[in-house]
Amino acid sequence: AAVSASGALLFDPNLGQSQFWWYDRSGKPLSPVGEPAPYFTFRLSPDGRRLAAQRGQNLWVIDVERGVSNPFVSTRSGFAAWSPDGRKVAFRAGAPFNLFVKDSNGSGMEQRLTEAATNQYTSDWSRDGRTIAYHDTDPKTFDDLWLLAMTPEGKPDGKPRPYLRTAATEMWP
């Protein structure tokens, strides 16, 4: 689920063919968003005007006001996280899944943020824009929480560092 600054709620009730809907705070349906499709993970932009959604195996961006969907990344991708200003989207892609970033308007190519032999899943981008949180699937310690420092331009600022790395499963900070 995702909530806009005005308090409207957007959610996907199932993982098969589904349809996004806006609901008000009382639970009253307002309007559908985009077309029905097999959506998986999704994230609303900070201004509430766009939605990055994993549709099948790829990320798409939906203009929620016009209902228009456009492919965002052509490779197997998902788990989007918007930069706080809405200008960039971080996501996981590749094999194994590592972190990438791309301009949210779809221009340009995706830029690699991390390079690891393990699968990584983007969780969130901090409000100040300085950190991307993600989890890494290490075969020895299972899922661990990691942080990647970012510059104001949306580029890595040093190497990723572990935040919580134990024999337990730590996911979705």
N, C-alpha and C positions, 0 to 999 in steps of 0.2 A: 504494500500500500504506500501511497505518497499523499502528502497534504500540502496545499498551496498556502501562501501567506495570508490569503483571505479566509482560510479555514475549510475550503472545499476539499473533499476527499476523493481520490482516484484509486480504484483497486481492481484486481483481476481475481474473480472468484474460483477459477479452475485453471489447470495447466494444459488443457487440450485446446481445441478451437475456442477462442474467447473474444470478448468485446470489452474494451475499457469504457467506463461510465463515470461521469462526474456526479457526485452526490453532495447535497448540502449537509450542514451540521445535524439536522434532524433526521437524516437518513432518506430524504426524498430524492429520487432520481431526477437529475437535471437534463443531461444529454449524453449521447454516446461520443466517444473519442476514437477517431480513425476507423478502419474497417476490421471486421472479425478476421482473426488469423491465429496460428499456433504460437502464442507469446509465452515467454518464459520469464526472465528477469526484466525489470524495468526501473527507470528512475526519472522523475520529473525534474525539469530544469529549475534553477533558483527563481526565475521570474514566473514559473508556472505556464509558460507559453509553448514549451516543447517537451517531448517525451522521448527518451532514448530507451528503446525496447528491443530485447532479443526476440527475434521472430524467426523460428526455425533455428538455423545454425549461425545467423548473422545479426548484427546490430542495425536497426533502422531508427530514423528520427522522424517523429510525427509532429506536425504543426497542429496543436490541439484546437486552435480556433478555426482553422480551415479544414481539418481532418485529413490533410494530405500526408502520405507516408513516403519517405525516400530512403533507399539503402544508404547506410552510413559507412560500413566497412564491408569489403567484398570477401574477406577471409573469415574462417570460423571465429566468431567473436561473441562477447557478451559481458555481463556484469559491469555496466557503465557507472561512472561517478563523474558528475559535473564539477568543473571548477566553480568557486563561489561567484565569479562574475559571469558565468555562463558561456564564456568564450572557448573553453576547451572541454573535451570529454576524455577521461581516462577509461581504459577497458582492458580486458584480457583477450589475447589472441595468440595464434601460432600453435606449434607443437614442439615441446610442451607449451602450455599456456603461460605466457609472460605478460608483463604490463606494457601498454602502449598509450599514446595520447594523440589526439587529432583535433584540429579546429572544429568547433561545433557547427559551423556553417557548411561543413562537408568539404571545404576546399583543401587542397594539399594532400599529402600522403601522411599516413600514420607514422609516428616517431616512436622508436623503442625506448622504454624507460628502464626495463630490467632485462637481464639475461641470466637464466637459471635452468638447471636440468630438471627442475620440479615444476609442477603446476601452481600457478598463482592466480588469485581471484581478487579483483578490485572490490573494496568495500565502501570507502568514502573518501572525500576530499575535504580537509578541514576548512572551517569558515574563513580563516585568515589566508587561505591559499598556500600555506607553507608546507603542508604534509598530506601525502596520500597514505591511507591505511589499507592494508590488504592481508590476506592469509596465504600461506605457502604450505604445500603438502609434502613435507619432508618425510621420507620413508622411515626414518628412525624416531622422530618425535611427533609424527602425524601432523595435524594442522597447527601452525604457529602464526602468531600475529607479528607483522612487520610494519615498519614505517619508512617512507621514502620522502626525504626533504625535497621541496620544490622551490624554484625561483619564481619571482612575480611573472615571468614570461611563460611559465608552465613547463620548465625544463628541470631535469634532475639536478639537485644541489648536493652532490656527494653520493656515496653508496648507500643502499638500503641497510637498515639496522633492525635487529630483532627487538620486539617490544615485550612479547611473552612467548617463551619457548620452553615447553615442558613435555613430559610424556603424555599429558592429557591433550584433548582436542580443544584448541582455541580458535574460534572462527567468528566472523562478522562483528568486528568492533563497532 
